[in-house]
C-alpha cells in the first residue's frame, strides 16, 4: 500500500518540475549512487568512472538548462517605421 501511495505522490509532484530539471536530476543521480556504493558496500570505481559521471552531469546541465532566447527577450524589437 505504501509503495503505491509513494509512486502516486512521486508522479504527482513531477507536474511541478520542468523536464530539463527532471533530466538533470536523473543524470546527477549517478554521482551519489557511486559514492554510497563506495562508502556502504566498499565498491571500487576507477577515477575515469567518476570523471565520466561528472562529465555526463555537466553536459546535461549545460545543454538542458540553456535556453534559446526569443527575439523579444534579446532586445530585438520590430521597427515601427518599416
Biopython code that builds the backbone (N, CA, C, O; Angstrom):
import numpy as np
from Bio.PDB.StructureBuilder import StructureBuilder

atoms = [
    (1, "UNK", "N", (0.829, -1.195, 0.000)),
    (1, "UNK", "CA", (0.000, 0.000, 0.000)),
    (1, "UNK", "C", (0.876, 1.263, 0.000)),
    (1, "UNK", "O", (0.621, 2.206, -0.749)),
    (2, "UNK", "N", (1.910, 1.263, 0.852)),
    (2, "UNK", "CA", (2.761, 2.448, 0.917)),
    (2, "UNK", "C", (3.550, 2.640, -0.374)),
    (2, "UNK", "O", (3.823, 3.776, -0.763)),
    (3, "UNK", "N", (3.921, 1.548, -1.045)),
    (3, "UNK", "CA", (4.632, 1.651, -2.318)),
    (3, "UNK", "C", (3.739, 2.294, -3.375)),
    (3, "UNK", "O", (4.205, 3.128, -4.153)),
    (4, "UNK", "N", (2.485, 1.922, -3.411)),
    (4, "UNK", "CA", (1.545, 2.503, -4.375)),
    (4, "UNK", "C", (1.334, 3.980, -4.098)),
    (4, "UNK", "O", (1.336, 4.788, -5.027)),
    (5, "UNK", "N", (1.153, 4.345, -2.848)),
    (5, "UNK", "CA", (0.943, 5.750, -2.498)),
    (5, "UNK", "C", (2.186, 6.593, -2.759)),
    (5, "UNK", "O", (2.076, 7.739, -3.196)),
    (6, "UNK", "N", (3.356, 6.041, -2.496)),
    (6, "UNK", "CA", (4.573, 6.815, -2.747)),
    (6, "UNK", "C", (4.790, 7.012, -4.245)),
    (6, "UNK", "O", (5.252, 8.075, -4.661)),
    (7, "UNK", "N", (4.466, 6.012, -5.061)),
    (7, "UNK", "CA", (4.573, 6.171, -6.516)),
    (7, "UNK", "C", (3.608, 7.237, -7.016)),
    (7, "UNK", "O", (3.966, 8.055, -7.863)),
    (8, "UNK", "N", (2.397, 7.230, -6.498)),
    (8, "UNK", "CA", (1.418, 8.234, -6.890)),
    (8, "UNK", "C", (1.912, 9.634, -6.508)),
    (8, "UNK", "O", (1.814, 10.569, -7.302)),
    (9, "UNK", "N", (2.428, 9.768, -5.319)),
    (9, "UNK", "CA", (2.951, 11.070, -4.884)),
    (9, "UNK", "C", (4.141, 11.522, -5.714)),
    (9, "UNK", "O", (4.286, 12.709, -6.007)),
    (10, "UNK", "N", (4.983, 10.584, -6.089)),
    (10, "UNK", "CA", (6.151, 10.918, -6.904)),
    (10, "UNK", "C", (5.720, 11.444, -8.266)),
    (10, "UNK", "O", (6.222, 12.475, -8.714)),
    (11, "UNK", "N", (4.802, 10.758, -8.928)),
    (11, "UNK", "CA", (4.369, 11.198, -10.252)),
    (11, "UNK", "C", (3.538, 12.479, -10.180)),
    (11, "UNK", "O", (3.586, 13.301, -11.096)),
    (12, "UNK", "N", (2.788, 12.650, -9.113)),
    (12, "UNK", "CA", (2.005, 13.880, -8.962)),
    (12, "UNK", "C", (2.920, 15.085, -8.762)),
    (12, "UNK", "O", (2.617, 16.180, -9.237)),
    (13, "UNK", "N", (4.035, 14.889, -8.062)),
    (13, "UNK", "CA", (4.946, 16.009, -7.828)),
    (13, "UNK", "C", (5.719, 16.406, -9.083)),
    (13, "UNK", "O", (6.199, 17.536, -9.174)),
    (14, "UNK", "N", (5.846, 15.498, -10.052)),
    (14, "UNK", "CA", (6.573, 15.822, -11.283)),
    (14, "UNK", "C", (5.853, 16.862, -12.137)),
    (14, "UNK", "O", (6.456, 17.445, -13.037)),
    (15, "UNK", "N", (4.582, 17.098, -11.867)),
    (15, "UNK", "CA", (3.843, 18.130, -12.605)),
    (15, "UNK", "C", (4.398, 19.522, -12.327)),
    (15, "UNK", "O", (4.198, 20.439, -13.124)),
    (16, "UNK", "N", (5.081, 19.686, -11.223)),
    (16, "UNK", "CA", (5.565, 20.995, -10.810)),
    (16, "UNK", "C", (7.042, 21.221, -11.123)),
    (16, "UNK", "O", (7.601, 22.255, -10.757)),
    (17, "UNK", "N", (7.679, 20.258, -11.799)),
    (17, "UNK", "CA", (9.099, 20.355, -12.119)),
    (17, "UNK", "C", (9.256, 20.302, -13.635)),
    (17, "UNK", "O", (8.636, 19.468, -14.295)),
    (18, "UNK", "N", (10.075, 21.181, -14.186)),
    (18, "UNK", "CA", (10.266, 21.219, -15.632)),
    (18, "UNK", "C", (11.029, 19.984, -16.114)),
    (18, "UNK", "O", (11.757, 19.350, -15.350)),
    (19, "UNK", "N", (10.847, 19.656, -17.396)),
    (19, "UNK", "CA", (11.511, 18.485, -17.966)),
    (19, "UNK", "C", (13.033, 18.604, -17.930)),
    (19, "UNK", "O", (13.696, 17.632, -17.568)),
    (20, "UNK", "N", (13.624, 19.756, -18.289)),
    (20, "UNK", "CA", (15.087, 19.839, -18.191)),
    (20, "UNK", "C", (15.607, 19.615, -16.776)),
    (20, "UNK", "O", (16.661, 19.005, -16.593)),
    (21, "UNK", "N", (14.887, 20.097, -15.783)),
    (21, "UNK", "CA", (15.313, 19.894, -14.402)),
    (21, "UNK", "C", (15.191, 18.430, -13.989)),
    (21, "UNK", "O", (16.044, 17.919, -13.263)),
    (22, "UNK", "N", (14.138, 17.750, -14.447)),
    (22, "UNK", "CA", (13.992, 16.322, -14.181)),
    (22, "UNK", "C", (15.159, 15.546, -14.773)),
    (22, "UNK", "O", (15.732, 14.671, -14.123)),
    (23, "UNK", "N", (15.506, 15.876, -16.015)),
    (23, "UNK", "CA", (16.601, 15.185, -16.694)),
    (23, "UNK", "C", (17.924, 15.439, -15.987)),
    (23, "UNK", "O", (18.743, 14.531, -15.850)),
    (24, "UNK", "N", (18.131, 16.661, -15.542)),
    (24, "UNK", "CA", (19.359, 16.992, -14.823)),
    (24, "UNK", "C", (19.492, 16.181, -13.544)),
    (24, "UNK", "O", (20.558, 15.633, -13.263)),
    (25, "UNK", "N", (18.429, 16.100, -12.776)),
    (25, "UNK", "CA", (18.497, 15.354, -11.522)),
    (25, "UNK", "C", (18.659, 13.860, -11.757)),
    (25, "UNK", "O", (19.326, 13.180, -10.977)),
    (26, "UNK", "N", (18.055, 13.340, -12.829)),
    (26, "UNK", "CA", (18.225, 11.922, -13.127)),
    (26, "UNK", "C", (19.662, 11.617, -13.519)),
    (26, "UNK", "O", (20.201, 10.576, -13.142)),
    (27, "UNK", "N", (20.282, 12.509, -14.268)),
    (27, "UNK", "CA", (21.669, 12.267, -14.664)),
    (27, "UNK", "C", (22.626, 12.472, -13.493)),
    (27, "UNK", "O", (23.658, 11.806, -13.414)),
    (28, "UNK", "N", (22.293, 13.384, -12.585)),
    (28, "UNK", "CA", (23.150, 13.643, -11.425)),
    (28, "UNK", "C", (23.038, 12.551, -10.373)),
    (28, "UNK", "O", (23.844, 12.493, -9.445)),
    (29, "UNK", "N", (22.041, 11.688, -10.517)),
    (29, "UNK", "CA", (21.833, 10.612, -9.546)),
    (29, "UNK", "C", (23.006, 9.635, -9.542)),
    (29, "UNK", "O", (23.230, 8.954, -8.542)),
    (30, "UNK", "N", (23.753, 9.554, -10.634)),
    (30, "UNK", "CA", (24.874, 8.618, -10.747)),
    (30, "UNK", "C", (25.945, 8.916, -9.697)),
    (30, "UNK", "O", (26.526, 7.993, -9.125)),
    (31, "UNK", "N", (26.205, 10.181, -9.445)),
    (31, "UNK", "CA", (27.287, 10.558, -8.523)),
    (31, "UNK", "C", (27.003, 10.102, -7.090)),
    (31, "UNK", "O", (27.867, 9.453, -6.499)),
    (32, "UNK", "N", (25.834, 10.405, -6.492)),
    (32, "UNK", "CA", (25.609, 9.910, -5.129)),
    (32, "UNK", "C", (25.499, 8.388, -5.049)),
    (32, "UNK", "O", (25.870, 7.797, -4.035)),
    (33, "UNK", "N", (24.992, 7.745, -6.108)),
    (33, "UNK", "CA", (24.914, 6.283, -6.097)),
    (33, "UNK", "C", (26.322, 5.687, -6.045)),
    (33, "UNK", "O", (26.564, 4.725, -5.316)),
    (34, "UNK", "N", (27.239, 6.250, -6.807)),
    (34, "UNK", "CA", (28.621, 5.766, -6.780)),
    (34, "UNK", "C", (29.267, 6.019, -5.422)),
    (34, "UNK", "O", (29.974, 5.157, -4.901)),
    (35, "UNK", "N", (29.031, 7.176, -4.857)),
    (35, "UNK", "CA", (29.606, 7.490, -3.547)),
    (35, "UNK", "C", (29.051, 6.577, -2.451)),
    (35, "UNK", "O", (29.804, 6.103, -1.600)),
    (36, "UNK", "N", (27.743, 6.330, -2.467)),
    (36, "UNK", "CA", (27.152, 5.438, -1.469)),
    (36, "UNK", "C", (27.646, 4.010, -1.661)),
    (36, "UNK", "O", (27.857, 3.288, -0.686)),
    (37, "UNK", "N", (27.831, 3.601, -2.913)),
    (37, "UNK", "CA", (28.376, 2.273, -3.168)),
    (37, "UNK", "C", (29.780, 2.130, -2.608)),
    (37, "UNK", "O", (30.151, 1.077, -2.088)),
    (38, "UNK", "N", (30.548, 3.189, -2.720)),
    (38, "UNK", "CA", (31.922, 3.152, -2.203)),
    (38, "UNK", "C", (31.941, 3.089, -0.679)),
    (38, "UNK", "O", (32.678, 2.294, -0.095)),
    (39, "UNK", "N", (31.127, 3.933, -0.034)),
    (39, "UNK", "CA", (31.178, 4.011, 1.423)),
    (39, "UNK", "C", (30.404, 2.892, 2.121)),
    (39, "UNK", "O", (30.831, 2.412, 3.171)),
    (40, "UNK", "N", (29.285, 2.476, 1.559)),
    (40, "UNK", "CA", (28.469, 1.462, 2.233)),
    (40, "UNK", "C", (28.818, 0.033, 1.832)),
    (40, "UNK", "O", (28.786, -0.873, 2.665)),
    (41, "UNK", "N", (29.152, -0.170, 0.551)),
    (41, "UNK", "CA", (29.410, -1.523, 0.070)),
    (41, "UNK", "C", (30.877, -1.777, -0.257)),
    (41, "UNK", "O", (31.226, -2.848, -0.753)),
    (42, "UNK", "N", (31.716, -0.821, 0.011)),
    (42, "UNK", "CA", (33.149, -0.917, -0.303)),
    (42, "UNK", "C", (33.407, -1.231, -1.777)),
    (42, "UNK", "O", (34.372, -1.919, -2.110)),
    (43, "UNK", "N", (32.549, -0.727, -2.648)),
    (43, "UNK", "CA", (32.745, -0.914, -4.089)),
    (43, "UNK", "C", (33.905, -0.038, -4.549)),
    (43, "UNK", "O", (34.155, 1.032, -3.994)),
    (44, "UNK", "N", (34.588, -0.503, -5.546)),
    (44, "UNK", "CA", (35.699, 0.279, -6.089)),
    (44, "UNK", "C", (35.361, 0.705, -7.514)),
    (44, "UNK", "O", (34.900, -0.099, -8.324)),
    (45, "UNK", "N", (35.595, 1.964, -7.801)),
    (45, "UNK", "CA", (35.374, 2.523, -9.125)),
    (45, "UNK", "C", (36.668, 3.184, -9.571)),
    (45, "UNK", "O", (37.420, 3.730, -8.764)),
    (46, "UNK", "N", (36.907, 3.122, -10.856)),
    (46, "UNK", "CA", (38.088, 3.785, -11.404)),
    (46, "UNK", "C", (37.866, 5.299, -11.397)),
    (46, "UNK", "O", (36.728, 5.767, -11.402)),
    (47, "UNK", "N", (38.944, 6.046, -11.385)),
    (47, "UNK", "CA", (38.852, 7.511, -11.422)),
    (47, "UNK", "C", (38.137, 7.951, -12.699)),
    (47, "UNK", "O", (37.415, 8.948, -12.699)),
    (48, "UNK", "N", (38.340, 7.206, -13.780)),
    (48, "UNK", "CA", (37.674, 7.557, -15.041)),
    (48, "UNK", "C", (36.157, 7.420, -14.930)),
    (48, "UNK", "O", (35.427, 8.158, -15.590)),
    (49, "UNK", "N", (35.668, 6.483, -14.103)),
    (49, "UNK", "CA", (34.231, 6.346, -13.897)),
    (49, "UNK", "C", (33.652, 7.582, -13.218)),
    (49, "UNK", "O", (32.585, 8.066, -13.594)),
    (50, "UNK", "N", (34.367, 8.089, -12.212)),
    (50, "UNK", "CA", (33.922, 9.326, -11.561)),
    (50, "UNK", "C", (33.968, 10.497, -12.537)),
    (50, "UNK", "O", (33.070, 11.340, -12.547)),
    (51, "UNK", "N", (35.009, 10.547, -13.350)),
    (51, "UNK", "CA", (35.117, 11.605, -14.356)),
    (51, "UNK", "C", (33.992, 11.557, -15.363)),
    (51, "UNK", "O", (33.456, 12.596, -15.750)),
    (52, "UNK", "N", (33.623, 10.344, -15.797)),
    (52, "UNK", "CA", (32.514, 10.199, -16.736)),
    (52, "UNK", "C", (31.200, 10.638, -16.109)),
    (52, "UNK", "O", (30.396, 11.301, -16.765)),
    (53, "UNK", "N", (30.971, 10.282, -14.857)),
    (53, "UNK", "CA", (29.737, 10.673, -14.170)),
    (53, "UNK", "C", (29.642, 12.189, -14.058)),
    (53, "UNK", "O", (28.577, 12.767, -14.274)),
    (54, "UNK", "N", (30.749, 12.830, -13.722)),
    (54, "UNK", "CA", (30.749, 14.294, -13.611)),
    (54, "UNK", "C", (30.578, 14.938, -14.986)),
    (54, "UNK", "O", (29.878, 15.944, -15.110)),
    (55, "UNK", "N", (31.206, 14.375, -16.019)),
    (55, "UNK", "CA", (31.080, 14.926, -17.373)),
    (55, "UNK", "C", (29.653, 14.797, -17.894)),
    (55, "UNK", "O", (29.140, 15.716, -18.532)),
    (56, "UNK", "N", (29.015, 13.672, -17.629)),
    (56, "UNK", "CA", (27.622, 13.490, -18.060)),
    (56, "UNK", "C", (26.724, 14.499, -17.369)),
    (56, "UNK", "O", (25.886, 15.131, -18.013)),
    (57, "UNK", "N", (26.891, 14.654, -16.071)),
    (57, "UNK", "CA", (26.069, 15.607, -15.325)),
    (57, "UNK", "C", (26.303, 17.035, -15.805)),
    (57, "UNK", "O", (25.348, 17.794, -15.971)),
    (58, "UNK", "N", (27.549, 17.406, -16.027)),
    (58, "UNK", "CA", (27.855, 18.755, -16.505)),
    (58, "UNK", "C", (27.290, 18.986, -17.907)),
    (58, "UNK", "O", (26.758, 20.057, -18.198)),
    (59, "UNK", "N", (27.407, 17.985, -18.766)),
    (59, "UNK", "CA", (26.878, 18.117, -20.126)),
    (59, "UNK", "C", (25.374, 18.290, -20.150)),
    (59, "UNK", "O", (24.849, 19.134, -20.876)),
    (60, "UNK", "N", (24.684, 17.489, -19.356)),
    (60, "UNK", "CA", (23.226, 17.620, -19.291)),
    (60, "UNK", "C", (22.849, 18.967, -18.696)),
    (60, "UNK", "O", (21.875, 19.584, -19.126)),
    (61, "UNK", "N", (23.604, 19.424, -17.723)),
    (61, "UNK", "CA", (23.343, 20.726, -17.109)),
    (61, "UNK", "C", (23.484, 21.850, -18.125)),
    (61, "UNK", "O", (22.623, 22.725, -18.207)),
    (62, "UNK", "N", (24.553, 21.831, -18.889)),
    (62, "UNK", "CA", (24.801, 22.894, -19.869)),
    (62, "UNK", "C", (23.752, 22.878, -20.975)),
    (62, "UNK", "O", (23.168, 23.916, -21.287)),
    (63, "UNK", "N", (23.508, 21.717, -21.570)),
    (63, "UNK", "CA", (22.601, 21.647, -22.703)),
    (63, "UNK", "C", (21.140, 21.659, -22.294)),
    (63, "UNK", "O", (20.301, 22.168, -23.037)),
    (64, "UNK", "N", (20.817, 21.115, -21.137)),
    (64, "UNK", "CA", (19.427, 21.050, -20.721)),
    (64, "UNK", "C", (18.889, 22.343, -20.147)),
    (64, "UNK", "O", (17.710, 22.654, -20.315)),
    (65, "UNK", "N", (19.730, 23.092, -19.477)),
    (65, "UNK", "CA", (19.249, 24.308, -18.830)),
    (65, "UNK", "C", (19.511, 25.577, -19.632)),
    (65, "UNK", "O", (19.056, 26.656, -19.252)),
    (66, "UNK", "N", (20.242, 25.455, -20.739)),
    (66, "UNK", "CA", (20.446, 26.638, -21.580)),
    (66, "UNK", "C", (19.215, 26.810, -22.452)),
    (66, "UNK", "O", (18.719, 25.853, -23.047)),
    (67, "UNK", "N", (18.737, 28.023, -22.519)),
    (67, "UNK", "CA", (17.530, 28.317, -23.283)),
    (67, "UNK", "C", (17.876, 29.232, -24.439)),
    (67, "UNK", "O", (18.724, 30.118, -24.333)),
    (68, "UNK", "N", (17.200, 28.991, -25.532)),
    (68, "UNK", "CA", (17.367, 29.862, -26.690)),
    (68, "UNK", "C", (16.510, 31.091, -26.461)),
    (68, "UNK", "O", (15.322, 30.987, -26.154)),
    (69, "UNK", "N", (17.117, 32.247, -26.613)),
    (69, "UNK", "CA", (16.390, 33.484, -26.356)),
    (69, "UNK", "C", (15.480, 33.815, -27.536)),
    (69, "UNK", "O", (15.860, 33.654, -28.696)),
    (70, "UNK", "N", (14.286, 34.277, -27.222)),
    (70, "UNK", "CA", (13.383, 34.722, -28.264)),
    (70, "UNK", "C", (13.795, 36.132, -28.686)),
    (70, "UNK", "O", (14.475, 36.824, -27.928)),
    (71, "UNK", "N", (13.396, 36.567, -29.881)),
    (71, "UNK", "CA", (13.809, 37.911, -30.328)),
    (71, "UNK", "C", (13.381, 39.019, -29.376)),
    (71, "UNK", "O", (14.120, 39.989, -29.204)),
    (72, "UNK", "N", (12.216, 38.906, -28.753)),
    (72, "UNK", "CA", (11.779, 39.965, -27.841)),
    (72, "UNK", "C", (12.612, 39.957, -26.560)),
    (72, "UNK", "O", (12.834, 41.011, -25.963)),
    (73, "UNK", "N", (13.069, 38.796, -26.137)),
    (73, "UNK", "CA", (13.886, 38.718, -24.929)),
    (73, "UNK", "C", (15.289, 39.249, -25.171)),
    (73, "UNK", "O", (15.947, 39.718, -24.242)),
    (74, "UNK", "N", (15.750, 39.177, -26.414)),
    (74, "UNK", "CA", (17.097, 39.618, -26.727)),
    (74, "UNK", "C", (17.163, 41.128, -26.986)),
    (74, "UNK", "O", (18.245, 41.678, -27.192)),
    (75, "UNK", "N", (16.017, 41.787, -26.974)),
    (75, "UNK", "CA", (16.003, 43.227, -27.186)),
    (75, "UNK", "C", (15.810, 43.633, -28.645)),
    (75, "UNK", "O", (15.889, 44.818, -28.969)),
    (76, "UNK", "N", (15.557, 42.667, -29.529)),
    (76, "UNK", "CA", (15.322, 42.959, -30.931)),
    (76, "UNK", "C", (13.840, 43.225, -31.131)),
    (76, "UNK", "O", (13.049, 42.290, -31.253)),
    (77, "UNK", "N", (13.464, 44.488, -31.164)),
    (77, "UNK", "CA", (12.067, 44.850, -31.347)),
    (77, "UNK", "C", (11.852, 45.233, -32.806)),
    (77, "UNK", "O", (12.727, 45.842, -33.421)),
    (78, "UNK", "N", (10.716, 44.887, -33.356)),
    (78, "UNK", "CA", (10.459, 45.272, -34.744)),
    (78, "UNK", "C", (10.347, 46.790, -34.869)),
    (78, "UNK", "O", (9.835, 47.471, -33.980)),
    (79, "UNK", "N", (10.821, 47.282, -35.958)),
    (79, "UNK", "CA", (10.798, 48.715, -36.185)),
    (79, "UNK", "C", (9.367, 49.175, -36.473)),
    (79, "UNK", "O", (8.627, 48.515, -37.203)),
    (80, "UNK", "N", (8.994, 50.301, -35.899)),
    (80, "UNK", "CA", (7.649, 50.805, -36.149)),
    (80, "UNK", "C", (7.560, 51.591, -37.454)),
    (80, "UNK", "O", (6.464, 51.955, -37.880)),
    (81, "UNK", "N", (8.711, 51.859, -38.100)),
    (81, "UNK", "CA", (8.728, 52.635, -39.329)),
    (81, "UNK", "C", (8.905, 51.748, -40.561)),
    (81, "UNK", "O", (9.065, 52.273, -41.664)),
    (82, "UNK", "N", (8.883, 50.450, -40.414)),
    (82, "UNK", "CA", (9.105, 49.549, -41.565)),
    (82, "UNK", "C", (7.886, 49.422, -42.419)),
    (82, "UNK", "O", (7.905, 48.705, -43.420)),
]
sb = StructureBuilder()
sb.init_structure("model")
sb.init_model(0)
sb.init_chain("A")
sb.init_seg("    ")
for serial, (resi, resn, name, xyz) in enumerate(atoms, 1):
    if name == "N":
        sb.init_residue(resn, " ", resi, " ")
    sb.init_atom(name, np.array(xyz, "f"), 0.0, 1.0, " ", f" {name:<3s}", serial, name[0])
structure = sb.get_structure()
